[in-house]
Amino acid sequence: MSENHLSALRLKHAELEALLEKEETRPFPDDDLIHRIKKQKLQLKDAMAQELASV
């Protein structure tokens, strides 16, 4: 895949990190949402690792 794809994955990961931080600092955070965000971040991290390994 291309550098553009890797950049898109990094951007999405950063967006999820910001969303996670926002949710965790709310007065009553949604634990299910936090879990889903963390799972998505992990999937993106795995995809980025595969992307880097294929270069």
mmJSON file of the N, C-alpha and C atoms, coordinates in Angstrom:
{"data_MODEL":{"atom_site":{
"group_PDB":["ATOM","ATOM","ATOM","ATOM","ATOM","ATOM","ATOM","ATOM","ATOM","ATOM","ATOM","ATOM","ATOM","ATOM","ATOM","ATOM","ATOM","ATOM","ATOM","ATOM","ATOM","ATOM","ATOM","ATOM","ATOM","ATOM","ATOM","ATOM","ATOM","ATOM","ATOM","ATOM","ATOM","ATOM","ATOM","ATOM","ATOM","ATOM","ATOM","ATOM","ATOM","ATOM","ATOM","ATOM","ATOM","ATOM","ATOM","ATOM","ATOM","ATOM","ATOM","ATOM","ATOM","ATOM","ATOM","ATOM","ATOM","ATOM","ATOM","ATOM","ATOM","ATOM","ATOM","ATOM","ATOM","ATOM","ATOM","ATOM","ATOM","ATOM","ATOM","ATOM","ATOM","ATOM","ATOM","ATOM","ATOM","ATOM","ATOM","ATOM","ATOM","ATOM","ATOM","ATOM","ATOM","ATOM","ATOM","ATOM","ATOM","ATOM","ATOM","ATOM","ATOM","ATOM","ATOM","ATOM","ATOM","ATOM","ATOM","ATOM","ATOM","ATOM","ATOM","ATOM","ATOM","ATOM","ATOM","ATOM","ATOM","ATOM","ATOM","ATOM","ATOM","ATOM","ATOM","ATOM","ATOM","ATOM","ATOM","ATOM","ATOM","ATOM","ATOM","ATOM","ATOM","ATOM","ATOM","ATOM","ATOM","ATOM","ATOM","ATOM","ATOM","ATOM","ATOM","ATOM","ATOM","ATOM","ATOM","ATOM","ATOM","ATOM","ATOM","ATOM","ATOM","ATOM","ATOM","ATOM","ATOM","ATOM","ATOM","ATOM","ATOM","ATOM","ATOM","ATOM","ATOM","ATOM","ATOM","ATOM","ATOM","ATOM","ATOM","ATOM","ATOM"],
"id":[1,2,3,4,5,6,7,8,9,10,11,12,13,14,15,16,17,18,19,20,21,22,23,24,25,26,27,28,29,30,31,32,33,34,35,36,37,38,39,40,41,42,43,44,45,46,47,48,49,50,51,52,53,54,55,56,57,58,59,60,61,62,63,64,65,66,67,68,69,70,71,72,73,74,75,76,77,78,79,80,81,82,83,84,85,86,87,88,89,90,91,92,93,94,95,96,97,98,99,100,101,102,103,104,105,106,107,108,109,110,111,112,113,114,115,116,117,118,119,120,121,122,123,124,125,126,127,128,129,130,131,132,133,134,135,136,137,138,139,140,141,142,143,144,145,146,147,148,149,150,151,152,153,154,155,156,157,158,159,160,161,162,163,164,165],
"type_symbol":["N","C","C","N","C","C","N","C","C","N","C","C","N","C","C","N","C","C","N","C","C","N","C","C","N","C","C","N","C","C","N","C","C","N","C","C","N","C","C","N","C","C","N","C","C","N","C","C","N","C","C","N","C","C","N","C","C","N","C","C","N","C","C","N","C","C","N","C","C","N","C","C","N","C","C","N","C","C","N","C","C","N","C","C","N","C","C","N","C","C","N","C","C","N","C","C","N","C","C","N","C","C","N","C","C","N","C","C","N","C","C","N","C","C","N","C","C","N","C","C","N","C","C","N","C","C","N","C","C","N","C","C","N","C","C","N","C","C","N","C","C","N","C","C","N","C","C","N","C","C","N","C","C","N","C","C","N","C","C","N","C","C","N","C","C"],
"label_atom_id":["N","CA","C","N","CA","C","N","CA","C","N","CA","C","N","CA","C","N","CA","C","N","CA","C","N","CA","C","N","CA","C","N","CA","C","N","CA","C","N","CA","C","N","CA","C","N","CA","C","N","CA","C","N","CA","C","N","CA","C","N","CA","C","N","CA","C","N","CA","C","N","CA","C","N","CA","C","N","CA","C","N","CA","C","N","CA","C","N","CA","C","N","CA","C","N","CA","C","N","CA","C","N","CA","C","N","CA","C","N","CA","C","N","CA","C","N","CA","C","N","CA","C","N","CA","C","N","CA","C","N","CA","C","N","CA","C","N","CA","C","N","CA","C","N","CA","C","N","CA","C","N","CA","C","N","CA","C","N","CA","C","N","CA","C","N","CA","C","N","CA","C","N","CA","C","N","CA","C","N","CA","C","N","CA","C","N","CA","C","N","CA","C"],
"label_alt_id":[null,null,null,null,null,null,null,null,null,null,null,null,null,null,null,null,null,null,null,null,null,null,null,null,null,null,null,null,null,null,null,null,null,null,null,null,null,null,null,null,null,null,null,null,null,null,null,null,null,null,null,null,null,null,null,null,null,null,null,null,null,null,null,null,null,null,null,null,null,null,null,null,null,null,null,null,null,null,null,null,null,null,null,null,null,null,null,null,null,null,null,null,null,null,null,null,null,null,null,null,null,null,null,null,null,null,null,null,null,null,null,null,null,null,null,null,null,null,null,null,null,null,null,null,null,null,null,null,null,null,null,null,null,null,null,null,null,null,null,null,null,null,null,null,null,null,null,null,null,null,null,null,null,null,null,null,null,null,null,null,null,null,null,null,null],
"label_comp_id":["MET","MET","MET","SER","SER","SER","GLU","GLU","GLU","ASN","ASN","ASN","HIS","HIS","HIS","LEU","LEU","LEU","SER","SER","SER","ALA","ALA","ALA","LEU","LEU","LEU","ARG","ARG","ARG","LEU","LEU","LEU","LYS","LYS","LYS","HIS","HIS","HIS","ALA","ALA","ALA","GLU","GLU","GLU","LEU","LEU","LEU","GLU","GLU","GLU","ALA","ALA","ALA","LEU","LEU","LEU","LEU","LEU","LEU","GLU","GLU","GLU","LYS","LYS","LYS","GLU","GLU","GLU","GLU","GLU","GLU","THR","THR","THR","ARG","ARG","ARG","PRO","PRO","PRO","PHE","PHE","PHE","PRO","PRO","PRO","ASP","ASP","ASP","ASP","ASP","ASP","ASP","ASP","ASP","LEU","LEU","LEU","ILE","ILE","ILE","HIS","HIS","HIS","ARG","ARG","ARG","ILE","ILE","ILE","LYS","LYS","LYS","LYS","LYS","LYS","GLN","GLN","GLN","LYS","LYS","LYS","LEU","LEU","LEU","GLN","GLN","GLN","LEU","LEU","LEU","LYS","LYS","LYS","ASP","ASP","ASP","ALA","ALA","ALA","MET","MET","MET","ALA","ALA","ALA","GLN","GLN","GLN","GLU","GLU","GLU","LEU","LEU","LEU","ALA","ALA","ALA","SER","SER","SER","VAL","VAL","VAL"],
"label_asym_id":["A","A","A","A","A","A","A","A","A","A","A","A","A","A","A","A","A","A","A","A","A","A","A","A","A","A","A","A","A","A","A","A","A","A","A","A","A","A","A","A","A","A","A","A","A","A","A","A","A","A","A","A","A","A","A","A","A","A","A","A","A","A","A","A","A","A","A","A","A","A","A","A","A","A","A","A","A","A","A","A","A","A","A","A","A","A","A","A","A","A","A","A","A","A","A","A","A","A","A","A","A","A","A","A","A","A","A","A","A","A","A","A","A","A","A","A","A","A","A","A","A","A","A","A","A","A","A","A","A","A","A","A","A","A","A","A","A","A","A","A","A","A","A","A","A","A","A","A","A","A","A","A","A","A","A","A","A","A","A","A","A","A","A","A","A"],
"label_entity_id":["1","1","1","1","1","1","1","1","1","1","1","1","1","1","1","1","1","1","1","1","1","1","1","1","1","1","1","1","1","1","1","1","1","1","1","1","1","1","1","1","1","1","1","1","1","1","1","1","1","1","1","1","1","1","1","1","1","1","1","1","1","1","1","1","1","1","1","1","1","1","1","1","1","1","1","1","1","1","1","1","1","1","1","1","1","1","1","1","1","1","1","1","1","1","1","1","1","1","1","1","1","1","1","1","1","1","1","1","1","1","1","1","1","1","1","1","1","1","1","1","1","1","1","1","1","1","1","1","1","1","1","1","1","1","1","1","1","1","1","1","1","1","1","1","1","1","1","1","1","1","1","1","1","1","1","1","1","1","1","1","1","1","1","1","1"],
"label_seq_id":[1,1,1,2,2,2,3,3,3,4,4,4,5,5,5,6,6,6,7,7,7,8,8,8,9,9,9,10,10,10,11,11,11,12,12,12,13,13,13,14,14,14,15,15,15,16,16,16,17,17,17,18,18,18,19,19,19,20,20,20,21,21,21,22,22,22,23,23,23,24,24,24,25,25,25,26,26,26,27,27,27,28,28,28,29,29,29,30,30,30,31,31,31,32,32,32,33,33,33,34,34,34,35,35,35,36,36,36,37,37,37,38,38,38,39,39,39,40,40,40,41,41,41,42,42,42,43,43,43,44,44,44,45,45,45,46,46,46,47,47,47,48,48,48,49,49,49,50,50,50,51,51,51,52,52,52,53,53,53,54,54,54,55,55,55],
"pdbx_PDB_ins_code":[null,null,null,null,null,null,null,null,null,null,null,null,null,null,null,null,null,null,null,null,null,null,null,null,null,null,null,null,null,null,null,null,null,null,null,null,null,null,null,null,null,null,null,null,null,null,null,null,null,null,null,null,null,null,null,null,null,null,null,null,null,null,null,null,null,null,null,null,null,null,null,null,null,null,null,null,null,null,null,null,null,null,null,null,null,null,null,null,null,null,null,null,null,null,null,null,null,null,null,null,null,null,null,null,null,null,null,null,null,null,null,null,null,null,null,null,null,null,null,null,null,null,null,null,null,null,null,null,null,null,null,null,null,null,null,null,null,null,null,null,null,null,null,null,null,null,null,null,null,null,null,null,null,null,null,null,null,null,null,null,null,null,null,null,null],
"Cartn_x":[0.836,0.0,0.881,0.287,1.048,1.263,2.133,2.382,1.111,0.28,-0.993,-1.895,-1.903,-2.73,-2.221,-0.921,-0.329,-0.641,-0.573,-0.91,-2.374,-3.244,-4.669,-4.9,-4.193,-4.32,-3.845,-2.732,-2.207,-3.174,-3.782,-4.738,-5.956,-6.48,-7.638,-7.29,-6.072,-5.62,-5.574,-5.064,-4.992,-6.394,-7.31,-8.688,-9.329,-9.085,-9.628,-9.009,-7.724,-7.054,-7.697,-7.987,-8.625,-10.032,-10.76,-12.105,-12.052,-11.082,-10.907,-10.597,-9.692,-9.322,-10.536,-11.308,-12.502,-13.506,-13.714,-14.681,-14.211,-12.928,-12.4,-12.45,-12.487,-12.496,-13.907,-14.905,-16.296,-16.644,-17.62,-18.021,-18.479,-19.212,-19.68,-19.339,-18.086,-17.671,-18.42,-18.622,-19.287,-18.228,-18.22,-17.2,-17.266,-18.478,-18.612,-18.006,-18.247,-17.671,-16.154,-15.635,-14.184,-13.59,-14.247,-13.769,-13.762,-14.832,-14.902,-13.814,-13.578,-12.541,-11.168,-10.901,-9.604,-9.414,-10.486,-10.416,-10.117,-10.771,-10.522,-9.08,-8.594,-7.207,-6.236,-6.491,-5.621,-5.645,-6.822,-6.922,-6.15,-6.228,-5.479,-3.981,-3.588,-2.16,-1.635,-2.426,-2.039,-1.935,-2.887,-2.86,-1.643,-1.27,-0.079,1.183,1.235,2.392,2.524,1.418,1.446,1.885,1.401,1.777,3.284,3.829,5.265,6.084,5.573,6.281,6.328,5.342,5.273,6.102,6.662,7.448,8.848],
"Cartn_y":[-1.18,0.0,1.243,2.374,3.598,4.367,5.353,6.257,7.024,7.302,7.99,7.154,5.849,4.964,4.965,4.896,4.92,6.246,7.332,8.643,8.695,8.105,8.076,7.256,6.144,5.324,6.089,6.796,7.589,8.699,9.332,10.402,9.853,8.731,8.125,7.719,7.201,6.809,8.036,9.136,10.375,10.899,10.784,11.224,10.378,9.081,8.203,8.509,8.843,9.195,10.44,11.426,12.651,12.352,11.515,11.133,10.375,9.495,8.728,9.654,10.578,11.517,12.358,12.796,13.591,12.773,11.526,10.679,10.361,10.109,9.748,10.902,12.128,13.282,13.793,13.176,13.553,13.163,13.83,13.478,12.023,11.516,10.125,9.44,9.017,8.42,7.118,6.874,5.668,4.575,3.621,2.568,1.723,1.482,0.704,1.453,2.751,3.558,3.58,3.734,3.728,2.409,1.317,-0.001,-0.105,0.367,0.304,1.164,2.344,3.232,2.575,2.011,1.357,0.182,-0.553,-1.683,-1.191,-0.104,0.469,0.964,1.598,2.086,0.928,-0.167,-1.332,-1.922,-1.98,-2.486,-1.6,-0.293,0.63,0.478,0.295,0.106,-1.154,-2.221,-3.457,-3.241,-2.506,-2.211,-1.378,-0.428,0.39,-0.469,-1.395,-2.284,-3.167,-3.675,-4.491,-3.651,-2.427,-1.52,-1.269,-1.014,-0.748,-2.003,-3.169,-4.412,-4.746,-4.275,-4.592,-3.644,-2.616,-1.622,-2.109],
"Cartn_z":[0.0,0.0,0.0,-0.031,-0.225,1.077,0.975,2.102,2.458,1.447,1.696,2.59,2.359,3.176,4.618,4.786,6.12,6.818,6.087,6.652,7.075,6.279,6.609,7.873,8.005,9.209,10.443,10.296,11.419,11.814,10.84,11.104,11.846,11.383,12.035,13.464,13.669,15.009,15.917,15.41,16.191,16.514,15.569,15.811,16.914,16.88,17.913,19.274,19.287,20.538,21.144,20.315,20.798,21.321,20.608,21.042,22.371,22.497,23.727,24.904,24.691,25.756,26.178,25.191,25.486,26.3,25.915,26.609,28.031,28.198,29.518,30.512,30.013,30.907,31.197,30.578,30.873,32.305,32.916,34.287,34.435,33.465,33.511,32.187,32.046,30.768,30.47,29.198,28.722,28.554,29.461,29.434,28.168,27.673,26.435,25.256,25.181,24.11,24.214,25.408,25.616,25.129,25.459,25.029,23.498,22.851,21.382,20.737,21.296,20.752,20.886,22.043,22.252,21.299,21.05,20.122,18.705,18.294,16.972,16.855,17.921,17.911,17.752,18.45,18.36,16.95,16.341,14.973,14.01,14.198,13.351,13.57,14.816,15.115,14.439,14.469,13.787,12.276,11.708,10.278,9.915,10.77,10.503,10.572,11.528,11.64,10.404,9.916,8.698,7.499,7.46,6.37,6.376,7.553,7.661,7.35,7.712,7.458,5.971,5.218,3.797,2.937,3.551,2.796,2.583],
"occupancy":[1.0,1.0,1.0,1.0,1.0,1.0,1.0,1.0,1.0,1.0,1.0,1.0,1.0,1.0,1.0,1.0,1.0,1.0,1.0,1.0,1.0,1.0,1.0,1.0,1.0,1.0,1.0,1.0,1.0,1.0,1.0,1.0,1.0,1.0,1.0,1.0,1.0,1.0,1.0,1.0,1.0,1.0,1.0,1.0,1.0,1.0,1.0,1.0,1.0,1.0,1.0,1.0,1.0,1.0,1.0,1.0,1.0,1.0,1.0,1.0,1.0,1.0,1.0,1.0,1.0,1.0,1.0,1.0,1.0,1.0,1.0,1.0,1.0,1.0,1.0,1.0,1.0,1.0,1.0,1.0,1.0,1.0,1.0,1.0,1.0,1.0,1.0,1.0,1.0,1.0,1.0,1.0,1.0,1.0,1.0,1.0,1.0,1.0,1.0,1.0,1.0,1.0,1.0,1.0,1.0,1.0,1.0,1.0,1.0,1.0,1.0,1.0,1.0,1.0,1.0,1.0,1.0,1.0,1.0,1.0,1.0,1.0,1.0,1.0,1.0,1.0,1.0,1.0,1.0,1.0,1.0,1.0,1.0,1.0,1.0,1.0,1.0,1.0,1.0,1.0,1.0,1.0,1.0,1.0,1.0,1.0,1.0,1.0,1.0,1.0,1.0,1.0,1.0,1.0,1.0,1.0,1.0,1.0,1.0,1.0,1.0,1.0,1.0,1.0,1.0],
"B_iso_or_equiv":[0.0,0.0,0.0,0.0,0.0,0.0,0.0,0.0,0.0,0.0,0.0,0.0,0.0,0.0,0.0,0.0,0.0,0.0,0.0,0.0,0.0,0.0,0.0,0.0,0.0,0.0,0.0,0.0,0.0,0.0,0.0,0.0,0.0,0.0,0.0,0.0,0.0,0.0,0.0,0.0,0.0,0.0,0.0,0.0,0.0,0.0,0.0,0.0,0.0,0.0,0.0,0.0,0.0,0.0,0.0,0.0,0.0,0.0,0.0,0.0,0.0,0.0,0.0,0.0,0.0,0.0,0.0,0.0,0.0,0.0,0.0,0.0,0.0,0.0,0.0,0.0,0.0,0.0,0.0,0.0,0.0,0.0,0.0,0.0,0.0,0.0,0.0,0.0,0.0,0.0,0.0,0.0,0.0,0.0,0.0,0.0,0.0,0.0,0.0,0.0,0.0,0.0,0.0,0.0,0.0,0.0,0.0,0.0,0.0,0.0,0.0,0.0,0.0,0.0,0.0,0.0,0.0,0.0,0.0,0.0,0.0,0.0,0.0,0.0,0.0,0.0,0.0,0.0,0.0,0.0,0.0,0.0,0.0,0.0,0.0,0.0,0.0,0.0,0.0,0.0,0.0,0.0,0.0,0.0,0.0,0.0,0.0,0.0,0.0,0.0,0.0,0.0,0.0,0.0,0.0,0.0,0.0,0.0,0.0,0.0,0.0,0.0,0.0,0.0,0.0],
"pdbx_formal_charge":[null,null,null,null,null,null,null,null,null,null,null,null,null,null,null,null,null,null,null,null,null,null,null,null,null,null,null,null,null,null,null,null,null,null,null,null,null,null,null,null,null,null,null,null,null,null,null,null,null,null,null,null,null,null,null,null,null,null,null,null,null,null,null,null,null,null,null,null,null,null,null,null,null,null,null,null,null,null,null,null,null,null,null,null,null,null,null,null,null,null,null,null,null,null,null,null,null,null,null,null,null,null,null,null,null,null,null,null,null,null,null,null,null,null,null,null,null,null,null,null,null,null,null,null,null,null,null,null,null,null,null,null,null,null,null,null,null,null,null,null,null,null,null,null,null,null,null,null,null,null,null,null,null,null,null,null,null,null,null,null,null,null,null,null,null],
"auth_seq_id":[1,1,1,2,2,2,3,3,3,4,4,4,5,5,5,6,6,6,7,7,7,8,8,8,9,9,9,10,10,10,11,11,11,12,12,12,13,13,13,14,14,14,15,15,15,16,16,16,17,17,17,18,18,18,19,19,19,20,20,20,21,21,21,22,22,22,23,23,23,24,24,24,25,25,25,26,26,26,27,27,27,28,28,28,29,29,29,30,30,30,31,31,31,32,32,32,33,33,33,34,34,34,35,35,35,36,36,36,37,37,37,38,38,38,39,39,39,40,40,40,41,41,41,42,42,42,43,43,43,44,44,44,45,45,45,46,46,46,47,47,47,48,48,48,49,49,49,50,50,50,51,51,51,52,52,52,53,53,53,54,54,54,55,55,55],
"auth_comp_id":["MET","MET","MET","SER","SER","SER","GLU","GLU","GLU","ASN","ASN","ASN","HIS","HIS","HIS","LEU","LEU","LEU","SER","SER","SER","ALA","ALA","ALA","LEU","LEU","LEU","ARG","ARG","ARG","LEU","LEU","LEU","LYS","LYS","LYS","HIS","HIS","HIS","ALA","ALA","ALA","GLU","GLU","GLU","LEU","LEU","LEU","GLU","GLU","GLU","ALA","ALA","ALA","LEU","LEU","LEU","LEU","LEU","LEU","GLU","GLU","GLU","LYS","LYS","LYS","GLU","GLU","GLU","GLU","GLU","GLU","THR","THR","THR","ARG","ARG","ARG","PRO","PRO","PRO","PHE","PHE","PHE","PRO","PRO","PRO","ASP","ASP","ASP","ASP","ASP","ASP","ASP","ASP","ASP","LEU","LEU","LEU","ILE","ILE","ILE","HIS","HIS","HIS","ARG","ARG","ARG","ILE","ILE","ILE","LYS","LYS","LYS","LYS","LYS","LYS","GLN","GLN","GLN","LYS","LYS","LYS","LEU","LEU","LEU","GLN","GLN","GLN","LEU","LEU","LEU","LYS","LYS","LYS","ASP","ASP","ASP","ALA","ALA","ALA","MET","MET","MET","ALA","ALA","ALA","GLN","GLN","GLN","GLU","GLU","GLU","LEU","LEU","LEU","ALA","ALA","ALA","SER","SER","SER","VAL","VAL","VAL"],
"auth_asym_id":["A","A","A","A","A","A","A","A","A","A","A","A","A","A","A","A","A","A","A","A","A","A","A","A","A","A","A","A","A","A","A","A","A","A","A","A","A","A","A","A","A","A","A","A","A","A","A","A","A","A","A","A","A","A","A","A","A","A","A","A","A","A","A","A","A","A","A","A","A","A","A","A","A","A","A","A","A","A","A","A","A","A","A","A","A","A","A","A","A","A","A","A","A","A","A","A","A","A","A","A","A","A","A","A","A","A","A","A","A","A","A","A","A","A","A","A","A","A","A","A","A","A","A","A","A","A","A","A","A","A","A","A","A","A","A","A","A","A","A","A","A","A","A","A","A","A","A","A","A","A","A","A","A","A","A","A","A","A","A","A","A","A","A","A","A"],
"auth_atom_id":["N","CA","C","N","CA","C","N","CA","C","N","CA","C","N","CA","C","N","CA","C","N","CA","C","N","CA","C","N","CA","C","N","CA","C","N","CA","C","N","CA","C","N","CA","C","N","CA","C","N","CA","C","N","CA","C","N","CA","C","N","CA","C","N","CA","C","N","CA","C","N","CA","C","N","CA","C","N","CA","C","N","CA","C","N","CA","C","N","CA","C","N","CA","C","N","CA","C","N","CA","C","N","CA","C","N","CA","C","N","CA","C","N","CA","C","N","CA","C","N","CA","C","N","CA","C","N","CA","C","N","CA","C","N","CA","C","N","CA","C","N","CA","C","N","CA","C","N","CA","C","N","CA","C","N","CA","C","N","CA","C","N","CA","C","N","CA","C","N","CA","C","N","CA","C","N","CA","C","N","CA","C","N","CA","C","N","CA","C","N","CA","C"],
"pdbx_PDB_model_num":[1,1,1,1,1,1,1,1,1,1,1,1,1,1,1,1,1,1,1,1,1,1,1,1,1,1,1,1,1,1,1,1,1,1,1,1,1,1,1,1,1,1,1,1,1,1,1,1,1,1,1,1,1,1,1,1,1,1,1,1,1,1,1,1,1,1,1,1,1,1,1,1,1,1,1,1,1,1,1,1,1,1,1,1,1,1,1,1,1,1,1,1,1,1,1,1,1,1,1,1,1,1,1,1,1,1,1,1,1,1,1,1,1,1,1,1,1,1,1,1,1,1,1,1,1,1,1,1,1,1,1,1,1,1,1,1,1,1,1,1,1,1,1,1,1,1,1,1,1,1,1,1,1,1,1,1,1,1,1,1,1,1,1,1,1]
}}}
